Amino acid sequence: MFMPQRALLASAISTALFMTSNVYADDIADSAVNTDLEVIVVSGSKTEKPLKDVAGSISVITQEDLEKQLVNDMSQLFKYDPSIQVTGNTGNAQNIIVRGMGGDRVLMIKDGMRMNEGYGANGLNDIVGRGFIETDTLKQVEVAKGATSSLYGSDALGGIVVFTTKNASDYLVDGETFAGNVKIGYNDIGKQSHISTTLALATGNFEQVLNLNYRTGEETQNYDGTRPALDIESSSLFYKANYNFSTSDTLSFTADIWNQEVVGDTAYGLLEYFRNLEGYDIVKESNNSEKDNQSFQLRYHSETATLLYDVLNVSLYQNTTEQEDIEYGQLDIDANFGFPIVEIRDMYKTAVYKQKTLGFLSNASLSLNDTHTIGYGLDIETSESKRTEVKLYEVEGTPKDGYPQETNKFPTTDVFRAGVFFNDEISLLNNKLVVTPGARFDIYEMDPNGALKEDGNPFKKFDENHLSLNIGALYKFSDTVAGFAQYGQGFKVPAYDLAYIEHDNSIYGYRIVPSDDLSPEESDTFELGLRGHVGDLFFSTAIYYNQFDNFLATELIDIESSVNPYTGQEAQVLVYQYQNIDSVTLKGVEASVRYHLNDSVSVFANAAYQDGENDDTGEYLNSITPLSGVAGISFEQEKLSAELILNWADRMDKVNEGSVEIAGYGTVDLLATYEFTDNLKVNLALTNLADKEYVQYLNGAGHKDSSTLSDVTEPGRSFSATLRYTF
């Protein structure tokens, strides 16, 4: 049952009622104060629009935020937004969870392009993550919360994350034709350092920007520093060229190439079974993971009005992602489980995930009259995905019988997506009320290319179509306060790695069999909110209810017996299969406020409450978070700015039977920026000033014993800095 803490709910409602009844069209003396509401977003309608005019909740990290918060990795995004969590650390698989929903149920796009899907992506312990991006190239990151399939199609079940990269014009100001910067930085969490350079050039109608970035460091440690050592090295090349046919028509080309290599001294997946097996001694072990992402886009943008459009965007793109994981181990074996084995065995496991996506994207908007502005578009995308694994066991350079072994975790799968969408922004009551209905029709084909299951039968080919609807409304109580409401639908066709997975891990007591009877997951989002300002007091509140139907989850379908090949003992093997369960419900409340005491000082706070459970079993979802938020004070002058921030979370007692509760915490961070000159700027961050030992709930969710929580604690007190020279 949805029972948020009464104090928070009452505060959100009373704030909304008070602001609605006491609003006047106050002029803001300092226009900079209004920046948060005037920020331009694209995720709400695929066209540029001020955040204050969007009928829905959107969280935004601007270029200034990225710099001020010293964001060096996707895992550091939205650190101060309690409604959004990023799982994983630098060098590990990463994913984004929005209002308790994550994995591949949240669509991630960059400059309109679909980014790679994760593998094993439930958002908490992914094998292949989705953070293959250099944050130094980003201009803005937006998260539209809730179902948005009426605009973006399949996978926008729980929300979308939109990454927007920089243009040359973001560096060239006041008619400049050449500009750039050099930036160096260091973060003592993982001893991570980086250096980058950016060059921007304008020649006539031609603009170019080039960013080169190199990072090196170690693993992000827990509080006690006991995590396995990693050496992490990444590099990126980002190039974007714009040719301006006129002030309103632009053709652009983007190349974004990113690489990361992670080297460690453990081989958990390969050797875990042998660690405590009598007669098997581990002599050596290591791992190497290499991640590559390459994206290329050709895009045309026009704001030259015609009979068919006022604004038009058309693009072609290719995005290729590859991750290769190699594990090595050497065993000194002197064992006898009914048959003696004495040997020095070298063991290798190489797993490769690759996904290639080609896409055509288009969207346009047209103002028909003072009342109706329509938006429409067509998207066509194809993807090929594969996951192979090769194991080799050898003795003195000679492969053992039956090796090498090559398996596919799922067959090479081709996916075809096509969707057409339409929406109408209807302005009523002298533009006080804006109602925007929208719809999108999608077709989706998933083809395993005739691959056969272990029983000799072919995998099922999926061929689906889906209609997604949305309606949003924004009512302006005054020039500075607006209320909004929206209803949206989302859907996701079963992911290839879930529909086609055939994974036999009987040695560890389980195996997963494929399913031919899976339906698309569906969601319905309901949201009410209020945002605006009264004088120097800015606020935003929202309450939401999300219903997910045909939710995919593993179900135990059988228990078999199996003989362990190493011990000769018989053991049970649990047989699982992905199946649709009836429904999952997520609901919550969010509120934020900022008050400007004067032109230099402001205080701010936000909070988020989530509740989510499996409607069939009544079990809580591990992806929800406890009541949490931030509070702080900000100081800003011409040369110096600083923020002191309290990041807090309540105790998490919404845990399932057998799982431990996670203690609440409060940590304090200090962020500061100082401009020595117009060209030289330093950013500093001191995090966890009190050196607090704590666990974020998502990292501790599902733990059965509190003694294991020390492995997933957050780092202690840390320091980071960047120095940027602009020319």
C-alpha positions in Angstrom: 0.0 0.0 0.0 1.2 3.5 -0.9 2.0 5.2 2.4 4.7 7.9 2.1 5.8 9.5 5.2 3.1 12.0 6.2 5.4 14.9 6.8 6.9 14.8 3.3 3.5 14.4 1.6 1.9 17.1 3.7 4.8 19.4 2.9 4.6 18.8 -0.8 0.8 19.3 -0.9 0.8 22.4 1.4 3.6 23.9 -0.6 1.6 23.4 -3.8 -1.6 24.9 -2.3 0.2 27.8 -0.7 2.1 28.7 -3.9 -1.1 28.4 -6.0 -3.1 30.7 -3.9 -0.5 33.4 -3.3 1.1 33.8 -6.7 1.6 37.1 -8.3 3.5 38.0 -11.5 6.6 39.1 -9.6 9.5 40.4 -11.6 12.9 38.8 -10.9 15.5 41.4 -10.3 18.3 39.0 -11.2 17.5 37.1 -14.4 20.1 34.5 -13.6 17.9 33.3 -10.8 15.5 32.0 -13.4 18.1 29.8 -15.1 16.8 26.4 -13.7 13.3 26.9 -15.2 14.5 28.4 -18.5 17.0 25.6 -19.3 16.2 24.2 -22.8 15.3 20.5 -22.9 14.5 18.2 -25.8 13.4 14.9 -24.1 9.9 16.0 -23.5 8.8 16.5 -27.1 11.9 15.9 -29.3 11.9 19.7 -29.9 13.6 22.4 -27.9 11.5 23.8 -25.2 12.1 25.6 -21.8 11.8 23.2 -18.9 9.0 25.3 -17.3 6.7 24.6 -20.3 7.0 20.8 -20.2 4.1 18.8 -18.9 6.2 16.2 -16.9 9.2 15.7 -14.7 12.6 16.1 -16.3 15.9 16.1 -14.4 18.7 18.1 -16.0 22.4 18.1 -15.5 23.8 21.1 -17.4 27.3 21.8 -18.7 27.9 24.0 -15.6 26.7 21.2 -13.3 29.1 18.7 -14.9 32.0 21.0 -14.4 31.0 22.1 -10.9 30.4 18.6 -9.6 33.6 17.3 -11.3 31.8 14.6 -13.2 34.4 12.3 -14.8 32.3 9.2 -15.4 28.7 8.2 -15.9 28.6 6.8 -12.4 29.0 10.3 -11.0 25.9 11.7 -12.8 22.8 12.8 -10.7 24.7 12.3 -7.4 22.5 15.0 -5.9 19.2 13.9 -7.4 17.5 11.2 -5.2 15.0 10.2 -7.9 17.8 8.8 -10.1 20.6 6.3 -9.3 23.5 5.2 -11.3 24.8 1.7 -10.6 28.4 0.5 -11.0 31.7 2.3 -10.7 34.5 3.4 -13.0 35.7 0.4 -15.0 32.7 -1.7 -14.1 29.3 -2.2 -15.8 27.1 0.9 -15.2 23.4 1.6 -15.7 20.8 4.2 -14.8 17.7 3.6 -12.6 14.9 6.1 -12.8 12.3 6.1 -10.0 13.1 2.5 -9.2 13.1 1.2 -12.8 16.3 0.5 -14.6 18.2 -1.8 -16.9 17.1 -1.9 -20.5 13.7 -0.7 -19.4 15.1 2.8 -19.5 16.1 4.0 -23.0 19.4 5.8 -23.4 20.0 8.0 -26.4 22.9 10.3 -27.5 22.2 13.1 -29.9 19.1 11.2 -30.9 21.0 7.9 -31.5 20.1 4.8 -29.6 23.0 3.8 -27.3 23.9 0.2 -26.6 21.7 -2.1 -24.6 23.2 -3.8 -21.6 23.7 -7.5 -21.3 22.3 -9.2 -18.2 21.0 -5.7 -17.7 18.7 -5.8 -14.6 20.4 -2.5 -13.6 22.0 -3.9 -10.4 24.6 -6.5 -11.5 25.0 -6.1 -15.2 27.7 -8.0 -17.2 27.9 -5.4 -19.9 26.9 -1.9 -18.9 25.8 1.2 -20.8 28.2 3.9 -19.7 30.3 3.9 -22.9 30.6 7.7 -23.1 33.1 10.5 -22.3 31.5 13.0 -20.0 33.9 15.8 -21.1 32.1 15.9 -24.5 28.6 16.4 -22.9 26.7 19.7 -23.0 23.7 18.4 -21.1 22.1 15.2 -19.7 18.3 15.0 -19.3 16.2 12.3 -17.7 12.5 12.2 -18.6 10.8 10.2 -15.9 8.0 7.7 -16.7 6.7 6.0 -19.8 7.6 7.8 -23.0 7.0 5.2 -25.7 4.6 7.6 -27.5 7.7 9.5 -28.6 10.6 7.1 -28.4 9.0 3.6 -29.0 10.1 0.4 -27.4 12.3 0.4 -24.3 11.1 3.7 -23.0 9.2 1.8 -20.4 10.4 3.6 -17.3 11.9 6.7 -18.8 14.6 8.0 -21.1 18.1 9.4 -20.7 19.2 12.0 -23.3 22.8 12.9 -23.7 23.6 16.0 -25.8 27.1 16.6 -27.0 28.8 20.0 -27.5 29.1 22.0 -30.7 31.9 24.3 -31.8 29.6 27.2 -31.0 29.7 26.2 -27.3 33.3 27.2 -27.3 33.4 30.1 -29.9 31.9 33.3 -28.5 31.7 36.9 -29.6 32.6 36.2 -33.2 35.7 34.1 -32.4 37.0 31.8 -35.1 39.4 29.8 -32.9 39.2 28.7 -29.3 39.9 25.8 -27.1 41.0 24.6 -23.7 43.3 22.2 -21.9 42.0 20.5 -18.7 43.8 18.3 -16.2 42.2 16.6 -13.2 42.7 14.2 -10.3 40.4 12.2 -8.1 41.9 10.4 -5.1 39.1 7.8 -5.2 40.9 5.3 -7.3 43.9 7.6 -7.9 42.2 8.6 -11.2 43.8 11.3 -13.3 42.9 12.7 -16.7 44.0 15.2 -19.3 42.0 16.6 -22.2 42.2 19.2 -24.9 39.4 20.7 -27.0 39.9 22.8 -30.2 37.1 24.7 -31.9 37.5 26.3 -35.3 35.2 28.4 -37.5 36.1 29.0 -41.2 33.4 30.8 -43.1 30.2 28.7 -42.8 32.2 25.7 -41.5 32.6 25.0 -37.8 34.5 22.1 -36.2 35.3 20.9 -32.7 37.7 18.2 -31.6 38.1 16.7 -28.1 40.8 14.3 -27.1 40.7 12.8 -23.7 42.9 10.4 -21.7 42.1 8.9 -18.3 44.1 6.5 -16.1 43.6 5.2 -12.6 42.5 2.4 -10.4 39.4 0.8 -9.0 36.9 2.8 -6.9 37.5 1.4 -3.5 35.1 0.7 -0.6 35.6 2.3 2.8 38.2 -0.4 4.0 40.0 -0.5 0.7 39.5 -4.3 0.2 38.1 -4.4 -3.3 40.3 -6.3 -5.9 42.8 -4.1 -7.6 42.1 -2.8 -11.1 44.2 -0.7 -13.5 41.9 1.4 -15.7 42.9 3.3 -18.8 40.5 5.0 -21.2 40.8 7.3 -24.2 38.3 9.0 -26.5 38.2 11.0 -29.7 35.2 13.3 -30.4 34.8 15.2 -33.6 31.9 17.3 -34.8 31.7 19.4 -37.9 28.8 21.7 -38.8 28.3 23.3 -42.2 25.8 26.2 -42.0 24.0 26.7 -45.3 22.3 29.7 -43.7 21.5 30.8 -40.2 18.6 28.3 -40.2 19.9 25.3 -42.0 22.8 23.1 -40.9 24.4 19.8 -41.9 26.5 18.1 -39.2 28.8 15.1 -39.0 29.8 13.5 -35.7 32.4 10.8 -34.9 32.6 9.6 -31.3 35.2 6.9 -30.5 35.7 5.7 -27.0 37.9 2.9 -25.5 38.6 1.6 -22.1 40.8 -1.2 -20.8 40.6 -2.7 -17.3 43.2 -5.1 -16.0 42.8 -7.0 -12.7 44.4 -9.9 -10.8 41.3 -12.0 -10.2 39.2 -14.4 -12.3 36.0 -14.8 -10.4 33.9 -16.2 -13.2 36.4 -18.7 -14.2 37.8 -19.9 -10.9 35.2 -19.3 -8.3 34.1 -22.9 -8.2 37.7 -24.1 -7.5 38.6 -21.7 -4.7 37.5 -24.0 -1.9 37.7 -27.3 -3.8 40.0 -29.8 -2.1 43.1 -30.6 -4.1 42.8 -27.5 -6.4 45.2 -24.7 -5.6 45.1 -21.5 -7.6 48.6 -20.5 -8.7 47.9 -17.5 -11.0 44.8 -15.5 -12.0 44.1 -12.4 -14.0 41.4 -10.6 -16.0 41.4 -8.1 -18.8 38.3 -6.3 -20.1 38.3 -4.0 -23.2 35.3 -1.9 -24.1 35.0 0.0 -27.4 32.2 2.2 -28.6 32.2 3.9 -32.0 29.3 6.1 -33.2 28.9 8.1 -36.4 26.1 10.4 -37.3 25.1 12.6 -40.3 22.4 15.1 -39.3 20.4 17.8 -41.1 18.6 20.5 -39.1 16.4 23.2 -40.6 14.4 26.0 -39.2 13.4 27.4 -42.6 9.6 27.3 -42.6 7.8 25.4 -45.3 4.3 24.1 -45.8 5.3 20.8 -44.1 7.4 22.0 -41.2 8.8 24.9 -39.2 11.6 22.8 -37.7 13.0 19.6 -39.3 15.6 17.1 -38.0 16.8 14.2 -40.1 19.7 11.9 -39.3 21.5 8.7 -40.2 23.7 7.0 -37.7 25.7 3.9 -36.8 26.6 2.9 -33.3 28.8 -0.1 -32.6 29.6 -1.4 -29.1 32.0 -4.3 -28.3 33.2 -5.6 -24.9 35.8 -8.4 -24.7 36.4 -10.0 -21.2 39.3 -12.4 -20.8 40.0 -14.4 -17.7 43.0 -16.6 -17.0 43.8 -19.0 -14.2 46.4 -21.6 -13.5 45.6 -24.5 -11.1 47.9 -26.9 -9.4 45.8 -30.0 -9.1 46.4 -33.0 -6.9 42.9 -34.4 -6.3 41.1 -37.7 -6.2 37.3 -37.9 -6.3 37.2 -41.5 -7.5 39.6 -40.7 -10.3 43.0 -39.2 -9.6 44.0 -35.9 -11.3 47.6 -34.5 -11.0 48.4 -31.7 -13.3 49.2 -28.0 -13.8 46.2 -26.7 -15.7 46.0 -23.4 -17.6 42.5 -22.1 -18.0 41.2 -19.3 -20.3 37.7 -17.9 -20.8 37.1 -15.2 -23.5 33.6 -13.7 -23.7 32.7 -11.2 -26.4 29.6 -9.0 -26.6 28.9 -7.0 -29.7 26.0 -4.9 -30.9 25.7 -2.8 -34.0 22.8 -0.5 -34.7 22.0 1.5 -37.8 19.3 4.1 -37.7 17.3 6.7 -39.7 15.6 9.3 -37.5 13.3 12.1 -38.4 11.1 14.6 -36.5 9.4 17.8 -37.4 7.1 20.4 -35.9 4.6 22.8 -37.6 2.6 25.6 -36.2 -0.8 25.4 -37.9 -2.3 28.4 -36.1 -2.3 30.1 -32.7 -4.0 27.0 -31.2 -2.3 24.0 -32.8 1.4 23.1 -33.2 1.9 19.5 -34.4 4.9 17.3 -34.1 5.5 14.1 -36.2 8.3 11.8 -37.2 9.5 8.5 -38.4 12.2 6.3 -36.9 13.7 3.2 -38.5 16.5 1.2 -36.7 18.1 -2.2 -37.1 20.4 -3.9 -34.6 22.6 -7.0 -34.6 23.6 -8.5 -31.2 25.8 -11.4 -30.3 27.5 -12.9 -27.2 30.0 -15.7 -27.6 32.1 -17.4 -25.0 35.2 -19.6 -25.5 36.8 -21.8 -22.8 40.1 -23.4 -23.2 41.7 -25.8 -20.6 45.2 -27.0 -21.4 48.1 -28.8 -19.8 51.7 -28.0 -20.9 50.3 -26.2 -24.0 48.0 -29.2 -25.1 44.3 -28.6 -24.9 42.4 -31.1 -22.8 39.8 -33.4 -24.4 36.7 -31.5 -25.5 38.4 -28.1 -25.5 38.2 -25.4 -26.7 34.5 -25.0 -26.1 32.6 -22.3 -27.8 29.1 -21.4 -26.8 26.6 -18.6 -27.6 24.8 -17.2 -24.6 22.0 -16.3 -27.1 21.9 -16.7 -30.9 23.1 -13.9 -33.1 19.9 -11.8 -33.2 18.7 -9.2 -35.7 16.2 -6.7 -34.5 14.2 -4.3 -36.7 12.3 -1.4 -35.2 10.1 1.2 -37.0 7.8 3.7 -35.5 5.8 6.7 -36.6 4.6 9.3 -34.0 2.3 12.3 -34.0 1.4 14.9 -31.3 -0.6 18.1 -31.2 0.2 20.9 -28.8 -3.1 22.7 -28.2 -3.1 26.1 -26.6 -6.3 27.2 -24.9 -7.6 29.9 -22.5 -5.3 32.6 -23.9 -2.3 30.2 -23.7 -2.9 29.5 -20.0 -3.7 25.9 -20.7 -1.7 23.7 -23.1 -2.9 20.2 -23.8 -0.7 17.8 -25.8 -2.1 14.4 -26.9 0.3 12.1 -28.7 0.4 8.6 -30.2 3.0 6.4 -31.7 2.7 3.1 -33.7 5.6 0.7 -33.6 6.5 -2.5 -35.4 9.2 -4.7 -34.0 10.8 -7.9 -35.4 13.4 -10.0 -33.6 15.0 -12.8 -35.6 17.4 -15.5 -34.2 18.4 -16.3 -37.8 17.2 -19.9 -37.6 19.3 -20.9 -34.6 18.3 -24.1 -32.8 17.9 -24.8 -29.1 19.7 -27.6 -27.4 16.6 -29.8 -28.0 16.8 -29.2 -31.7 13.8 -27.0 -32.0 14.2 -23.4 -33.5 14.1 -20.3 -31.3 10.9 -18.3 -31.7 10.9 -15.3 -34.1 9.1 -12.4 -32.5 6.9 -10.1 -34.7 5.0 -7.4 -32.7 3.3 -4.1 -33.1 2.2 -1.7 -30.5 0.2 1.6 -30.2 1.4 3.9 -27.4 -0.6 6.9 -26.2 0.2 9.9 -24.1 -1.6 13.1 -23.0 -0.1 15.9 -21.0 -1.5 19.2 -19.8 0.1 22.3 -18.4 -1.9 25.1 -16.7 -0.3 28.4 -15.9 -1.7 29.8 -12.8 0.4 32.9 -13.4 3.4 33.9 -15.4 5.6 32.1 -12.8 3.7 29.1 -11.6 2.3 26.2 -13.5 0.7 22.9 -12.7 1.0 19.8 -14.9 -0.5 16.4 -15.3 0.3 13.6 -17.7 -0.6 10.1 -18.6 1.8 8.0 -20.6 2.2 4.5 -21.9 5.3 2.5 -22.4 6.3 -0.9 -23.8 9.2 -3.1 -24.3 9.4 -6.2 -26.5 11.2 -9.1 -24.7 15.0 -8.5 -24.9 16.9 -11.0 -27.0 19.2 -12.0 -24.1 16.1 -12.9 -22.0 13.9 -14.5 -24.7 16.8 -16.6 -26.1 19.1 -17.3 -23.2 20.0 -20.9 -22.8 22.6 -21.0 -20.0 23.7 -24.2 -18.3 25.5 -23.6 -15.1 24.6 -26.9 -13.4 28.0 -27.0 -11.7 26.8 -24.0 -9.7 23.3 -25.5 -9.2 21.2 -23.8 -11.8 20.4 -23.5 -15.5 18.2 -21.2 -17.5 16.1 -22.4 -20.4 14.6 -20.2 -23.2 10.9 -19.3 -23.4 8.7 -19.2 -26.5 5.7 -17.6 -24.8 6.7 -14.0 -23.8 4.6 -10.9 -24.2 5.8 -7.3 -24.4 6.2 -5.6 -21.1 3.8 -2.6 -20.8 3.6 0.4 -18.4 1.2 3.2 -17.5 2.4 6.4 -15.9 0.3 8.9 -14.1 1.8 12.1 -12.7 0.7 15.4 -11.2 3.1 18.2 -10.5 3.6 21.9 -9.7 6.6 24.0 -10.5 7.5 27.7 -10.5 8.7 30.5 -8.3 7.3 33.3 -6.1 9.8 36.0 -6.0 13.1 34.4 -5.1 11.6 31.1 -3.9 11.7 28.4 -6.6 10.0 25.0 -6.1 8.9 21.8 -7.9 6.8 19.0 -6.7 5.4 15.8 -8.3 3.5 12.7 -7.3 3.5 9.7 -9.6 2.0 6.2 -10.0 3.5 3.7 -12.4 1.9 0.3 -13.2 3.9 -2.3 -15.1 2.2 -5.3 -16.7 3.6 -8.5 -18.1 6.8 -7.8 -16.2 9.6 -10.2 -17.1 11.3 -12.1 -14.2 12.9 -15.5 -13.7 10.6 -18.2 -12.4 11.6 -21.6 -11.0 10.0 -24.2 -13.3 11.8 -27.4 -12.4 14.3 -29.1 -10.1 16.6 -31.7 -11.7 19.5 -33.9 -10.6 23.0 -33.6 -11.9 26.4 -35.3 -11.2 29.2 -33.0 -10.5 32.1 -33.8 -12.9 34.8 -32.9 -10.4 33.5 -34.6 -7.3 31.2 -37.3 -8.7 28.5 -36.3 -6.3 24.9 -35.9 -7.2 23.3 -32.5 -6.6 20.1 -30.6 -7.3 19.9 -28.2 -10.3 17.3 -25.5 -10.2 15.8 -24.8 -13.7 14.7 -21.2 -14.3 12.9 -19.5 -17.2 12.0 -15.9 -17.9 8.2 -15.5 -17.7 5.7 -12.6 -17.6 4.4 -11.9 -14.2 1.1 -10.0 -13.8 2.2 -6.6 -12.6 4.6 -4.4 -10.7 3.7 -1.1 -9.1 6.0 1.9 -8.4 4.8 5.1 -6.8 6.3 8.0 -5.1 6.6 11.7 -4.3 9.4 14.2 -5.2 9.9 17.8 -4.0 12.6 20.4 -4.4 13.0 24.0 -3.3 15.6 26.8 -3.7 15.5 30.2 -2.0 17.8 33.0 -3.1 18.6 35.0 0.1 20.4 37.6 -2.1 22.3 37.8 -5.3 25.1 35.7 -3.9 23.6 33.2 -1.4 20.9 30.6 -1.8 19.7 27.6 0.2 18.2 24.5 -1.4 16.8 21.1 -0.6 15.1 18.1 -2.4 13.7 14.8 -1.4 12.3 11.7 -3.0 10.1 8.9 -1.6 9.6 5.6 -3.5 7.5 2.5 -3.0 7.5 -0.5 -5.3 6.5 -4.1 -5.1 5.6 -7.2 -7.1 1.8 -7.2 -7.1 1.7 -11.0 -7.3 4.0 -11.9 -4.4 3.9 -8.6 -2.4 7.7 -8.6 -2.3 9.5 -5.3 -2.5 11.5 -4.4 -5.5 15.3 -4.3 -4.8 15.6 -1.3 -7.2 13.7 1.2 -5.0 15.4 3.5 -2.6 14.6 4.8 0.8 13.4 8.3 1.6 16.4 10.4 0.7 17.5 13.8 -0.5 19.9 16.7 -0.2 20.1 20.0 1.5 22.6 22.8 1.1 23.7 26.3 0.8 25.3 27.9 -2.3 27.5 31.0 -2.5 28.3 32.6 -5.8 30.3 35.7 -6.8 32.1 36.8 -9.9 35.3 34.8 -9.2 34.4 32.4 -6.4 31.5 30.0 -6.0 30.9 27.2 -3.5 28.3 24.8 -2.3 28.0 22.9 1.0 25.8 19.9 0.5 24.3 17.4 2.9 23.4 14.1 1.1 21.1 11.9 3.3 19.0 8.8 3.2 16.6 7.2 5.7 17.0 3.7 7.0 15.7 1.2 4.4 13.2 -1.2 6.1 11.3 -2.2 3.0 13.3 -5.4 2.5 12.1 -8.9 1.8 12.1 -11.7 4.3 15.7 -12.9 4.9 17.3 -9.7 3.7 19.0 -7.2 6.0 17.9 -3.6 6.5 20.3 -0.9 5.4 21.1 1.9 7.8 20.5 5.5 6.9 23.3 8.0 6.6 24.2 11.6 6.1 27.3 12.8 4.3 28.6 16.3 3.7 30.3 17.5 0.4 32.0 20.8 -0.4 32.2 22.0 -4.0 34.1 25.1 -4.9 35.1 27.0 -8.1 37.6 29.8 -8.4 38.5 31.8 -11.6 42.0 33.1 -11.3 41.6 34.9 -14.7 39.1 34.8 -17.5 41.2 32.0 -18.9 42.2 29.9 -15.9 39.7 28.2 -13.6 40.0 25.5 -10.9 37.2 23.3 -9.5 37.6 21.5 -6.2 35.4 18.9 -4.4 35.8 17.5 -0.9 33.3 14.6 -0.5 32.3 12.8 2.6 34.0 15.4 4.8 33.2 13.5 8.0 34.7 10.3 6.7 31.4 8.5 7.2 31.2 4.7 6.6 27.9 3.9 4.9 26.2 1.8 2.3 23.9 3.0 -0.4 20.8 0.8 -0.4 21.0 -0.3 -4.1 24.5 -1.8 -3.4 23.3 -3.6 -0.2 19.9 -4.7 -1.5 19.3 -8.4 -1.1 22.2 -9.1 1.3 21.3 -11.8 3.7 24.0 -11.1 6.3 25.1 -7.7 7.5 28.7 -8.9 7.7 28.9 -8.8 3.9 27.9 -5.1 3.7 31.5 -4.0 4.3 32.3 -5.1 0.7 29.9 -2.6 -0.7 30.5 0.5 1.4 31.2 3.8 -0.2 34.6 5.4 -0.2 35.6 7.6 2.8 36.7 11.2 2.7 38.0 12.1 -0.8 39.4 15.0 -2.8 39.2 15.8 -6.5 40.2 18.8 -8.6 40.3 20.0 -12.2 42.3 22.9 -13.7 41.1 24.3 -17.0 43.0 26.8 -19.2 40.9 28.4 -22.0 42.3 30.1 -25.0 
